[in-house]
Each structure stands twice: as C-alpha cells, then as structure tokens.
Amino acid sequence: MTDIAIANNPAEHRYEARIGGELAGYCEYNLLSEAIMFTHTEVLEAFEGKGVGSALARHVLDEARTDGKHVIPVCQFIAGYIRKHRDYADLVRPDVQRAFKI
C-alpha cells in the first residue's frame, strides 16, 4: 500500500493528501461552531485508484469525531463513504442523515 500523508491546511480550508510529498488529493470543508461541512473531495488523476479518497474520508471523519464535531456531508464522496461505513453515521445528526440519505 502507498504511504499517504494527510494534513489539515486551515488557510485553504481543506485536508490535503500527499504521496511522496506530492499533492494527491484534498477534501474541502467549512468549519462551523459545532459541525464541519465537507463540501468537495478530489483525487488528482495521477493518483486515482491508490486509496487516496478513502484515506482522506477516514482521516477527516476520525478527526471530526476526535474534535467532537458533527458532520454535514455535502460532498457526495463523503456522504457515500458514510453510507458504506455505518460506524461513522453517528457523526451525522438524524435530520441531516435524512437530508443526505445516510
């Protein structure tokens, strides 16, 4: 498996995934008082199929849990990841779950 380093870049409002120091993908967000809204996730074409998107999703959701933040998955990739990995569904409030079909 490829080593994927993920770090928060608050100035850009995104988490960035890097492989060998090169940007491989990112997950954009808006930070709210009690929640984090994930708005877009993108994996750069050269890095597709290397698990970058899943690594980003796991990382951002684990960090939201650690920070005690609810998740608003506007990004369809993050919403889909939560649908497939039900252990993250508790991060999404029930009213928001209905809105995003979680």
MDAnalysis code that builds the backbone (N, CA, C; Angstrom):
import MDAnalysis as mda
import numpy as np

u = mda.Universe.empty(306, n_residues=102, atom_resindex=np.repeat(np.arange(102), 3), trajectory=True)
u.add_TopologyAttr("name", ["N", "CA", "C"] * 102)
u.add_TopologyAttr("resid", np.arange(1, 103))
u.add_TopologyAttr("resname", ["MET", "THR", "ASP", "ILE", "ALA", "ILE", "ALA", "ASN", "ASN", "PRO", "ALA", "GLU", "HIS", "ARG", "TYR", "GLU", "ALA", "ARG", "ILE", "GLY", "GLY", "GLU", "LEU", "ALA", "GLY", "TYR", "CYS", "GLU", "TYR", "ASN", "LEU", "LEU", "SER", "GLU", "ALA", "ILE", "MET", "PHE", "THR", "HIS", "THR", "GLU", "VAL", "LEU", "GLU", "ALA", "PHE", "GLU", "GLY", "LYS", "GLY", "VAL", "GLY", "SER", "ALA", "LEU", "ALA", "ARG", "HIS", "VAL", "LEU", "ASP", "GLU", "ALA", "ARG", "THR", "ASP", "GLY", "LYS", "HIS", "VAL", "ILE", "PRO", "VAL", "CYS", "GLN", "PHE", "ILE", "ALA", "GLY", "TYR", "ILE", "ARG", "LYS", "HIS", "ARG", "ASP", "TYR", "ALA", "ASP", "LEU", "VAL", "ARG", "PRO", "ASP", "VAL", "GLN", "ARG", "ALA", "PHE", "LYS", "ILE"])
u.atoms.positions = np.array([
    [0.840, -1.190, 0.000],
    [0.000, 0.000, 0.000],
    [0.885, 1.253, 0.000],
    [0.423, 2.253, -0.670],
    [1.140, 3.514, -0.782],
    [1.017, 4.303, 0.516],
    [2.119, 4.925, 0.955],
    [2.068, 5.771, 2.138],
    [1.404, 7.091, 1.773],
    [0.300, 7.375, 2.440],
    [-0.459, 8.593, 2.191],
    [-0.388, 9.440, 3.452],
    [0.186, 10.627, 3.323],
    [0.271, 11.559, 4.457],
    [-0.857, 12.580, 4.307],
    [-1.632, 12.754, 5.383],
    [-2.758, 13.682, 5.343],
    [-2.563, 14.741, 6.411],
    [-2.768, 15.996, 6.020],
    [-2.620, 17.113, 6.954],
    [-3.700, 18.146, 6.678],
    [-4.107, 18.820, 7.743],
    [-5.074, 19.897, 7.619],
    [-4.342, 21.150, 7.145],
    [-4.921, 21.831, 6.164],
    [-4.398, 23.104, 5.689],
    [-5.500, 24.136, 5.952],
    [-5.564, 24.683, 7.184],
    [-6.650, 25.594, 7.538],
    [-6.715, 26.847, 6.675],
    [-5.594, 27.323, 6.180],
    [-5.590, 28.521, 5.340],
    [-6.365, 28.298, 4.045],
    [-6.374, 27.061, 3.545],
    [-7.090, 26.709, 2.312],
    [-8.436, 26.036, 2.603],
    [-8.749, 25.833, 3.884],
    [-9.983, 25.142, 4.300],
    [-10.076, 23.761, 3.661],
    [-8.988, 23.013, 3.767],
    [-9.011, 21.668, 3.216],
    [-7.965, 20.780, 3.882],
    [-8.270, 19.495, 3.850],
    [-7.297, 18.486, 4.230],
    [-6.611, 18.051, 2.947],
    [-5.302, 17.891, 3.006],
    [-4.545, 17.525, 1.814],
    [-3.871, 16.177, 2.017],
    [-3.982, 15.326, 1.004],
    [-3.316, 14.026, 1.000],
    [-2.106, 14.133, 0.069],
    [-0.983, 13.659, 0.557],
    [0.246, 13.707, -0.239],
    [0.876, 12.319, -0.291],
    [1.428, 12.028, -1.445],
    [2.192, 10.792, -1.637],
    [3.572, 11.224, -2.114],
    [4.577, 10.833, -1.363],
    [5.941, 11.241, -1.713],
    [6.095, 12.754, -1.753],
    [5.347, 13.462, -0.914],
    [5.419, 14.912, -0.854],
    [4.593, 15.630, -1.907],
    [4.035, 14.887, -2.849],
    [3.263, 15.490, -3.946],
    [1.768, 15.445, -3.616],
    [1.070, 16.553, -3.882],
    [-0.360, 16.606, -3.626],
    [-1.063, 15.544, -4.454],
    [-1.836, 14.677, -3.754],
    [-2.540, 13.583, -4.418],
    [-4.045, 13.800, -4.407],
    [-4.526, 14.562, -3.431],
    [-5.956, 14.814, -3.323],
    [-6.235, 15.726, -2.156],
    [-7.509, 16.130, -2.046],
    [-7.884, 17.017, -0.951],
    [-9.374, 16.911, -0.669],
    [-9.724, 17.334, 0.525],
    [-11.113, 17.371, 0.966],
    [-11.364, 18.763, 1.543],
    [-12.222, 19.525, 0.860],
    [-12.516, 20.895, 1.291],
    [-13.619, 20.898, 2.346],
    [-13.559, 21.883, 3.232],
    [-14.532, 21.962, 4.315],
    [-14.808, 23.401, 4.720],
    [-15.927, 23.559, 5.420],
    [-16.250, 24.803, 6.118],
    [-16.436, 24.427, 7.572],
    [-15.742, 25.117, 8.447],
    [-15.815, 24.837, 9.874],
    [-16.908, 25.688, 10.502],
    [-17.848, 25.038, 11.179],
    [-18.932, 25.712, 11.871],
    [-18.709, 25.555, 13.371],
    [-19.531, 26.201, 14.188],
    [-19.301, 26.161, 15.632],
    [-19.364, 24.745, 16.203],
    [-20.328, 23.940, 15.762],
    [-20.467, 22.581, 16.304],
    [-20.359, 21.501, 15.248],
    [-20.039, 21.900, 14.034],
    [-20.003, 20.921, 12.938],
    [-18.913, 21.286, 11.943],
    [-18.624, 20.319, 11.101],
    [-17.744, 20.552, 9.965],
    [-18.499, 20.097, 8.722],
    [-18.563, 20.989, 7.738],
    [-19.279, 20.698, 6.498],
    [-18.248, 20.368, 5.426],
    [-18.289, 19.127, 4.960],
    [-17.392, 18.719, 3.889],
    [-18.081, 19.019, 2.564],
    [-17.426, 19.822, 1.721],
    [-18.072, 20.323, 0.517],
    [-17.563, 19.688, -0.774],
    [-16.336, 19.212, -0.792],
    [-15.797, 18.658, -2.040],
    [-14.561, 17.826, -1.738],
    [-14.479, 16.672, -2.374],
    [-13.287, 15.829, -2.277],
    [-12.820, 15.538, -3.690],
    [-11.531, 15.645, -3.891],
    [-10.980, 15.380, -5.219],
    [-9.664, 14.629, -5.103],
    [-9.508, 13.626, -5.949],
    [-8.245, 12.902, -6.072],
    [-7.685, 13.263, -7.442],
    [-6.441, 13.712, -7.468],
    [-5.817, 14.085, -8.729],
    [-5.642, 12.834, -9.604],
    [-5.833, 13.023, -10.880],
    [-5.896, 11.910, -11.830],
    [-4.718, 10.940, -11.716],
    [-3.536, 11.452, -11.534],
    [-2.342, 10.600, -11.448],
    [-2.366, 9.674, -10.237],
    [-3.225, 9.965, -9.271],
    [-3.247, 9.192, -8.026],
    [-4.544, 8.391, -7.844],
    [-5.389, 8.380, -8.847],
    [-6.630, 7.623, -8.748],
    [-6.330, 6.131, -8.599],
    [-7.179, 5.442, -7.835],
    [-7.022, 4.008, -7.647],
    [-5.981, 3.603, -6.635],
    [-5.466, 4.567, -5.881],
    [-4.425, 4.278, -4.885],
    [-4.943, 4.385, -3.449],
    [-6.265, 4.532, -3.292],
    [-6.851, 4.602, -1.956],
    [-6.808, 5.974, -1.324],
    [-6.509, 6.997, -2.104],
    [-6.378, 8.352, -1.568],
    [-7.722, 8.864, -1.041],
    [-8.784, 8.692, -1.810],
    [-10.094, 9.177, -1.390],
    [-10.557, 8.523, -0.099],
    [-10.412, 7.217, -0.004],
    [-10.817, 6.508, 1.211],
    [-9.970, 6.919, 2.412],
    [-8.676, 7.098, 2.189],
    [-7.787, 7.537, 3.277],
    [-8.195, 8.923, 3.761],
    [-8.514, 9.807, 2.823],
    [-8.971, 11.152, 3.198],
    [-10.260, 11.071, 4.001],
    [-11.233, 10.307, 3.509],
    [-12.526, 10.192, 4.199],
    [-12.334, 9.673, 5.618],
    [-11.586, 8.589, 5.770],
    [-11.337, 8.037, 7.111],
    [-10.706, 9.080, 8.019],
    [-9.688, 9.759, 7.500],
    [-8.958, 10.739, 8.308],
    [-9.859, 11.879, 8.765],
    [-10.594, 12.478, 7.822],
    [-11.407, 13.645, 8.181],
    [-12.544, 13.261, 9.129],
    [-13.115, 12.081, 8.938],
    [-14.196, 11.643, 9.819],
    [-13.658, 11.283, 11.205],
    [-12.505, 10.649, 11.262],
    [-11.893, 10.341, 12.560],
    [-11.532, 11.630, 13.298],
    [-11.032, 12.617, 12.579],
    [-10.669, 13.884, 13.211],
    [-11.918, 14.626, 13.703],
    [-12.996, 14.583, 12.929],
    [-14.256, 15.198, 13.367],
    [-14.723, 14.548, 14.663],
    [-14.619, 13.222, 14.741],
    [-15.018, 12.512, 15.964],
    [-14.154, 12.952, 17.138],
    [-12.842, 13.003, 16.924],
    [-11.917, 13.408, 17.981],
    [-12.219, 14.823, 18.463],
    [-12.573, 15.705, 17.530],
    [-12.857, 17.105, 17.858],
    [-14.272, 17.325, 18.380],
    [-15.090, 16.263, 18.416],
    [-16.456, 16.386, 18.906],
    [-17.366, 17.178, 17.976],
    [-17.084, 17.127, 16.680],
    [-17.863, 17.871, 15.687],
    [-18.856, 16.946, 14.987],
    [-20.045, 17.473, 14.717],
    [-20.989, 16.794, 13.834],
    [-20.504, 16.999, 12.410],
    [-20.921, 16.108, 11.521],
    [-20.520, 16.180, 10.123],
    [-21.729, 16.506, 9.257],
    [-21.544, 17.423, 8.322],
    [-22.548, 17.723, 7.301],
    [-21.905, 17.337, 5.968],
    [-22.295, 16.169, 5.420],
    [-21.618, 15.646, 4.226],
    [-22.219, 16.149, 2.912],
    [-22.015, 17.439, 2.617],
    [-22.476, 17.997, 1.347],
    [-21.741, 17.310, 0.194],
    [-20.485, 17.004, 0.387],
    [-19.679, 16.285, -0.604],
    [-20.245, 14.872, -0.782],
    [-20.600, 14.526, -2.003],
    [-21.196, 13.215, -2.271],
    [-20.223, 12.067, -1.981],
    [-18.936, 12.286, -2.131],
    [-17.977, 11.224, -1.818],
    [-17.998, 10.909, -0.329],
    [-17.974, 11.946, 0.505],
    [-18.000, 11.741, 1.957],
    [-19.331, 11.115, 2.369],
    [-20.442, 11.598, 1.815],
    [-21.753, 11.021, 2.121],
    [-21.779, 9.538, 1.745],
    [-21.262, 9.207, 0.577],
    [-21.222, 7.816, 0.130],
    [-20.339, 6.957, 1.011],
    [-19.223, 7.517, 1.465],
    [-18.329, 6.780, 2.356],
    [-19.049, 6.451, 3.660],
    [-19.788, 7.415, 4.190],
    [-20.531, 7.184, 5.438],
    [-21.614, 6.128, 5.221],
    [-22.281, 6.150, 4.071],
    [-23.305, 5.135, 3.779],
    [-22.700, 3.734, 3.780],
    [-21.487, 3.607, 3.269],
    [-20.821, 2.301, 3.195],
    [-20.176, 1.899, 4.518],
    [-19.806, 2.868, 5.323],
    [-19.115, 2.618, 6.590],
    [-19.984, 3.176, 7.717],
    [-20.967, 2.395, 8.114],
    [-22.008, 2.834, 9.039],
    [-21.475, 3.245, 10.408],
    [-20.259, 2.849, 10.748],
    [-19.696, 3.227, 12.044],
    [-19.442, 4.734, 12.128],
    [-19.557, 5.447, 10.998],
    [-19.424, 6.904, 11.010],
    [-20.779, 7.622, 10.991],
    [-21.857, 6.888, 10.842],
    [-23.189, 7.503, 10.715],
    [-23.559, 8.332, 11.943],
    [-23.056, 7.957, 13.114],
    [-23.388, 8.704, 14.334],
    [-22.824, 10.122, 14.325],
    [-21.894, 10.412, 13.428],
    [-21.344, 11.762, 13.329],
    [-22.319, 12.722, 12.652],
    [-23.318, 12.157, 11.978],
    [-24.279, 12.954, 11.219],
    [-25.594, 12.976, 11.996],
    [-26.060, 14.182, 12.349],
    [-27.317, 14.304, 13.091],
    [-28.456, 13.675, 12.298],
    [-29.475, 13.126, 12.993],
    [-30.582, 12.455, 12.294],
    [-31.267, 13.309, 11.227],
    [-31.478, 14.590, 11.493],
    [-32.127, 15.436, 10.474],
    [-31.240, 15.603, 9.246],
    [-29.940, 15.651, 9.467],
    [-29.003, 15.771, 8.357],
    [-28.886, 14.423, 7.617],
    [-28.974, 13.315, 8.359],
    [-28.977, 11.987, 7.733],
    [-30.117, 11.883, 6.727],
    [-31.289, 12.347, 7.121],
    [-32.437, 12.289, 6.208],
    [-32.175, 13.129, 4.968],
    [-31.629, 14.306, 5.149],
    [-31.378, 15.209, 4.022],
    [-30.397, 14.615, 3.004],
    [-29.416, 13.866, 3.501],
    [-28.385, 13.316, 2.623],
    [-28.509, 11.803, 2.423],
    [-29.657, 11.252, 2.858],
    [-29.941, 9.818, 2.679],
    [-28.844, 8.927, 3.244],
    [-28.464, 9.244, 4.458],
    [-27.421, 8.459, 5.159],
    [-28.111, 7.334, 5.910],
])
